[in-house]
Amino acid sequence: MGVLSQMVEVPSFLWNETLPTGRSELVRLTIVPTDERPPRRVKAICLPFVFVKLPCGQHQTIDVRLTSLVRLERSYARKVWKALRSRPQARNTCEI
């Protein structure tokens, strides 16, 4: 499984100074991660949460209300997973 995009909520007062200070609304932004995002192995699902394992061995819970996920082809995911697990620096630094 891979992360396609993430939704981030930002208070509108951060960029619009003309709004009255009494009322600030949350603005939802969809971002596409540009950094390296390794495939994750799905361990359990209890919607809206997906429990996954990263190649470095760490685990993570993803909220699908805020994240768009994609199913990767099995052969691609296996090759990337194997390549990342064999890198010695991948075990020391793990992105979550």
C-alpha positions as a Python dict, from the first residue, in 0.01 Angstrom:
ca = {
    (1, 'M'): (0, 0, 0),
    (2, 'G'): (123, 348, -74),
    (3, 'V'): (29, 701, 37),
    (4, 'L'): (-114, 901, -254),
    (5, 'S'): (-210, 1227, -79),
    (6, 'Q'): (-281, 1371, 265),
    (7, 'M'): (-532, 1626, 388),
    (8, 'V'): (-409, 1899, 621),
    (9, 'E'): (-630, 2143, 812),
    (10, 'V'): (-485, 2493, 854),
    (11, 'P'): (-644, 2791, 1032),
    (12, 'S'): (-730, 3060, 779),
    (13, 'F'): (-574, 3340, 987),
    (14, 'L'): (-228, 3207, 902),
    (15, 'W'): (-236, 3367, 558),
    (16, 'N'): (-527, 3611, 554),
    (17, 'E'): (-475, 3905, 788),
    (18, 'T'): (-793, 4083, 671),
    (19, 'L'): (-1023, 3842, 855),
    (20, 'P'): (-1166, 3958, 1185),
    (21, 'T'): (-972, 3808, 1474),
    (22, 'G'): (-1289, 3676, 1637),
    (23, 'R'): (-1361, 3411, 1373),
    (24, 'S'): (-1111, 3186, 1207),
    (25, 'E'): (-1210, 2886, 1001),
    (26, 'L'): (-1016, 2575, 919),
    (27, 'V'): (-923, 2533, 556),
    (28, 'R'): (-859, 2184, 423),
    (29, 'L'): (-568, 2146, 186),
    (30, 'T'): (-479, 1830, -3),
    (31, 'I'): (-105, 1782, -36),
    (32, 'V'): (88, 1533, -244),
    (33, 'P'): (399, 1417, -58),
    (34, 'T'): (713, 1488, -257),
    (35, 'D'): (956, 1312, -27),
    (36, 'E'): (1039, 944, -44),
    (37, 'R'): (739, 739, 67),
    (38, 'P'): (819, 369, 97),
    (39, 'P'): (541, 115, 53),
    (40, 'R'): (374, -3, 370),
    (41, 'R'): (260, -354, 455),
    (42, 'V'): (-96, -365, 586),
    (43, 'K'): (-118, -554, 917),
    (44, 'A'): (-476, -479, 1026),
    (45, 'I'): (-776, -270, 927),
    (46, 'C'): (-1042, -124, 1155),
    (47, 'L'): (-1194, 159, 955),
    (48, 'P'): (-1118, 444, 954),
    (49, 'F'): (-774, 325, 1070),
    (50, 'V'): (-518, 110, 891),
    (51, 'F'): (-227, -36, 1088),
    (52, 'V'): (85, -71, 870),
    (53, 'K'): (448, -174, 893),
    (54, 'L'): (731, 15, 722),
    (55, 'P'): (1037, -156, 570),
    (56, 'C'): (1255, -29, 858),
    (57, 'G'): (1041, -228, 1104),
    (58, 'Q'): (845, 57, 1260),
    (59, 'H'): (466, 53, 1274),
    (60, 'Q'): (220, 331, 1200),
    (61, 'T'): (-154, 389, 1220),
    (62, 'I'): (-302, 577, 924),
    (63, 'D'): (-638, 757, 938),
    (64, 'V'): (-806, 709, 599),
    (65, 'R'): (-1027, 1013, 660),
    (66, 'L'): (-714, 1227, 613),
    (67, 'T'): (-506, 1012, 378),
    (68, 'S'): (-566, 872, 31),
    (69, 'L'): (-415, 528, -7),
    (70, 'V'): (-341, 325, -319),
    (71, 'R'): (-294, -44, -367),
    (72, 'L'): (42, -119, -526),
    (73, 'E'): (113, -409, -755),
    (74, 'R'): (249, -694, -549),
    (75, 'S'): (564, -740, -759),
    (76, 'Y'): (653, -369, -734),
    (77, 'A'): (590, -355, -359),
    (78, 'R'): (802, -667, -298),
    (79, 'K'): (1098, -531, -495),
    (80, 'V'): (1094, -193, -321),
    (81, 'W'): (1037, -349, 23),
    (82, 'K'): (1329, -589, -27),
    (83, 'A'): (1560, -313, -156),
    (84, 'L'): (1478, -82, 136),
    (85, 'R'): (1518, -353, 400),
    (86, 'S'): (1864, -443, 268),
    (87, 'R'): (1992, -84, 305),
    (88, 'P'): (2176, -51, 638),
    (89, 'Q'): (2089, 320, 678),
    (90, 'A'): (1718, 242, 629),
    (91, 'R'): (1703, 62, 962),
    (92, 'N'): (1854, 357, 1150),
    (93, 'T'): (1637, 628, 996),
    (94, 'C'): (1273, 562, 943),
    (95, 'E'): (1023, 815, 814),
    (96, 'I'): (676, 820, 964),
}
